[in-house]
Amino acid sequence: MLLIAVYYRTNLTVRQVALLFGVSKSAAHRIVDHLAPLLALEPAARRHGPDTVLIVDGTLVPTHDRTITASSKNYRFSVNMQVV
């Protein structure tokens, strides 16, 4: 999961992430291709106490596919990724 988090958070190419983690490009692509959809699944509802602190991280990932994106203030087409 760390490889996938680095891939989406840093906007590096699969080849760059593969070099960073010491795996082949095809292995990194398989990891992203098979495990990334699991991150999109809705997590089980959990009750958190009133003193629980949750961290939300968000970033804009630039993309060239305008069918799934929206133009932002910087006039770049990007997808908003948010992780709790």
Helices and strands as residue ranges (DSSP letters): H 2-10, H 14-21, H 25-39, E 57-62, E 70-71, E 77-83
